[in-house]
Amino acid sequence: MNRRWLLSLFVLAITLEGGVYADDAARSAHIGFLRAEAPDSLFAPFRDGMRDVGYVEGHNLVIEQRWANGNYADLPQLAQELVDLKVDVIFATCTVCTTAARQATRTIPIVTVSGDPVGMGFVASLSRPGGNVTGLTLLLDELSVKRLELLKEMAPGVSRVGVPWVAENPIWKRLISAMERKAPALGMHIEVVKVGGPRQIKAALDTLLGRRSDALYIFEDPVLRGESSQIIAFAVKHHLPAVYGGVEYIRSGGLVSYAPSFDRLFRMAAGYVAQILAGAKPETMPVQQPTEYELVVNLKAAKAIGLTIPESVLLRASEVIR
């Protein structure tokens, strides 16, 4: 790790701890918040993170919120609206949001939380992005493989893993390829069905069941997340172990998730925004990787499908819902 990288992380840490504050006398910062989902709870951590570094809505901060409600096709227009408003920074909260924001502007700084910013071409490298995008990466290639290993550890008999893939989200094809490379070593086969939108999820799940899938892998995708109750009910009805890309699934009755804390990531994104408002250039701000992941297990869900969770998993869990 070079000195420039260490210095950047140090500055970010100071910012997040409240060591860098907005000048009350300065004009209001004008921020764009772009999200693919319907309005959800993750706006609050970002807003709170901005408050931590001295930016308060109604005082010295204006946040323009744009929500696509799961309709990816609307994101380019929503991103363009933010550009037309001449916001100071755009916080693009996922991969497809970042793609839309980059298509709309190559000059307004963009802070991203995305799966693979290098692979998607958002940045030249994690240590030196080189363009108008910086922020945080989820390292989804590695995370996808670790979730597959977790699923095998919890349910050793699983052999065919069904994956509903939202075709409009470009990153999933890369992640599925990583999973397919790992699957044979685990005695698994990855069965993929494309989903064009929320109305196709039931048909996709039925198709996976018809192809003898004996487990499910659910990515952290806005379309899938919007239909979480349907997916969870399907897994329970057919006694399918399922691993999910976010803790909200588990609190709603899903079996297990392994992911970074999105609350934490969105608060950290506020630190990047504050640095840019203070004059930092995104092209020289290293993209940061998560340092903590949450393993959450729902024993009620395990009981409902007749699965006994190994002690090795429970001992590593950040949270166990009983």
N, C-alpha and C positions, 0 to 999 in steps of 0.2 A: 504494500500500500504506500503510494508516494506522498510527499509532504503536501502537495496541492490538495489531494483527496482528504487527508487528515484535517487540513485547515478548513476545508468546506464543511466537513461533518461537525467540526468544532463550532463554526459560525452558526450552523443550523441548530445545534444543541442549545446555544445561547439564546437564539431567537425563540425556540420553543419553550424555554424556561422563563420567557418574559424579559430577557435582557435587552431586547431591541424593541423600542416602542415608537408608535407613530407620533409625529409632532402635531399637537393639537391645533397649532396655528396653520398647518398646511391645508391645502384643499382636500376635499374628500376623495379618497381612493375609489375608483370605479372598476368593479370586478365582475366578470362573467362566470356563472356557474352552470355548466352544461352536463346534463345527466340523461341517460337513456331510459331510466325507469320512470314510473309514476312517482309523484312526490313521496319520499320516504324519510326515515329517521336520520339518514346520513348527512343531511344538510346541517343539522345542529352541531355535530363535532367540528365541521369546517368553520361555521360561524363562531363557535366558541374559541376555536384556535385563533381566529383573527382577533377576537377580543383579548386573548392572552397576550398578543403582541401589540396591543394598543389601538386596534381598529374596531370601532363600535358602530353598528348600523344606526342611522339617524343622527350620528354625531360627525364622524369623519370617514364614513364608509357607506357606499352604495353597492349592493350585490344584485346584479341582474340574473334572475333564475330562469333557466330554460329546461323543461322536462319533456322528454319525447314519449313518455307513457308506453314504452316498449315498442314504439314504431320507429325502427331504425331509419326508414326512408325520410323521416322528418328531421333528422339530425343536421344534414347540410344546411337546410333553411334556418334552423335555430342557431347554428354556429354563425351563419352569415348575419343574422340579426344582431348578434353580439358584436361582430366586427363593425357593422354599420353604426352601432351605438358608440364606437370608439372607446371601448373599455381599455383599461390599462393592462390587464392580465386576464386570460381565460383559464379557469380551472376545468379541465376536461377529465371527467371522473372515471373513464374506462377506455378501452382500446378503440371501440367504434366512435366514441365521442372525440377522441384525439385525432382519429382519421378525418372526421368531419371538420374539426377546428383547423387542422393543417391545410385542408383543401381551401378553407376560407381565407387564411392569412399565413404569410411567411414572415411577417414583421411583428405583429403583436405577440408578446411572450405567452407561451402556453405551459401550464403546469399540469402534468399528467399523473394518473395512477393507472398503469396499464400492464398487461401481461408480459410483453417482450418488446420494449421500445427499440432495441437494436434490430431484432429480426423483422419488425414491422417498418423499419426505415425511418422512425421518428427521430432517432439520434445516431450519430456516427459511432459513439461508444459510450459506455456508462460513465467513464471517468471524464470524458470531454465531449459533451453532446454535439457541439459545433453548429447548432441552428437556433431556432426559436422555441425549442421544446426541452424541458427538463422536468424533474419530479421524482416519482417513485415507481419501481418495478415490482411486480409480484413474483417474478421468476417462475412463471407457470409451467415451463417445460419440466423443471425439476420437481415442482410441487405436484404435477399430475402423476408422475411416476411414483412419488412417495405415497400418494393416496391409493394408487393401485396396490402397492405393497401392503398398506394398512388394511385394505379390503381383504386381501388374501390371508393376512394374519388373523383377522377376525372371523373369517369364514373359509377355512382351508379347502372345503369341498367345491368352492366356486370355480367354474371353468369358462363360462361364457358371460362376458360383461357387456351389458347393453348400454349404449351411449347415445342419447338423443342430441343431435348436433344442429344448432341453429345456423342455417346456411349463410345468413347475412353477416355473421360475425366472423371476420377473416382469420382470426388467430386460432380458432379451434382446429382447423385442419393441421396446423403445425403440431399442436398438442396431441392430437390423436395419433399422428405419426410417431411421436415420442413414446406414447403408450404402446403402440403396436410393436415397436422395437423391443420393449421390455417384457411384454406379455408372455412370449414363449418360455422365458426363463422361470416364470411363475406358474407355468402350466395353465395359462389363460389364453383366451381368444377375445379380441375386441370386436363387438358387433355394433355397427354404426347405422343410424337412420337419421336422415336430414329432416329438420323441422322448419317449415316456412313461416310459422307464426303461431300464436296461442291456440288457434282453433285446430291445429294439426297435432298437438301434443298427445291427445288421447289415441289417435290413430298410430302415431309413432311408437308409443308405449305398447300398444297391442301388437304391432309388427315385431318389436323386439321380443315380446313374450312368445310369439309364434315361431321365432327363430331360436327358441330354447335358451334365451338368456336367463341365467340364474342369479344375476345381480345387476344393479344399476350404478352408473357413474354419472352424477349430475354436476355439470360445470357451473361456475358463477356467471351465469348469463342473465341479463335483464328479462328476456322473454320467459325463460324457465322459472326464474325467481317469482315472476308474476303469477305463475300457475303452480306454486309450491304445494298448496293443499291438495290439488289433483294428483300431483306426482307422488306425494307422501302416501295418500290413500291407496293409490295403485300398488305401491311397494308393500304396504301392509296386507292388502287383500290377497296378493299373490305370494306372500312370504318371501320377498326378495330383499336380501341385504343391500343397502345402498349407501354410498359415500357421497357427501355433498360439498359444494364449494363455499359454504358460508354457515355461520352459526345460527342464522335466522331460521334455516330449515329445521335445525335440531330443536329449537325452542317451540317449533310448530308441530313436533312429533316425528321428525326424521331420526335416522339411526346414528350417524356419526359424521362429523365434519372436521377437516383439518385445513386451516387457513390463517393468514395473518389477521390481526384485528383491523377491520376497516375503519372503526372509530378512530383508532390510533393513526392510521394512514392519512385520514382526512384532516386530522389536526396537524400532522406533520406537513401536509400540503400547504396549510396556511402559513407555515414557516417559510416555505419557498416563495409564496406570493409576497410575503413581507420583505424578504431579501430583494426581490425584483423591484418592488415599490421604492426600496431604499437605494436603487441604482445598480444592483447586481445584474450581470448579463447571463441569460439562460445558457448561452453557448459554452460558458466556462463553469457552469454549476453542475457537479457530478450528480448523476442519477443514483438515488439511494435504494438499497435493498432492505427488505424487512429483516429484523433481527430476532423477532419472536413470532411463534406460530401457536395457535390455539387448537388443541385437540379436545373436542367436546363430544361426549357419548350420552345417549339417551337409553337408559336401561328399560324404561317402559316400552320403548319401540322395539328393543331386542326381545323382550318377553312376548310381545304381540306377534312376532314372526317365528318364535321358538328358537331363538339364537342365544347362546351363552357367550358373553364377551370374555375373552381371555384376561387373566389377571395382569398379564404383561401390558395390555392396552390400558386397562383401568389405572395402573400405577403411573402411566405417562400422561394421563388425561389432565387437562387444565380444569375441566369441569365435568362432573358426572350428574346427569339428571335422573333422579330415582322416582 
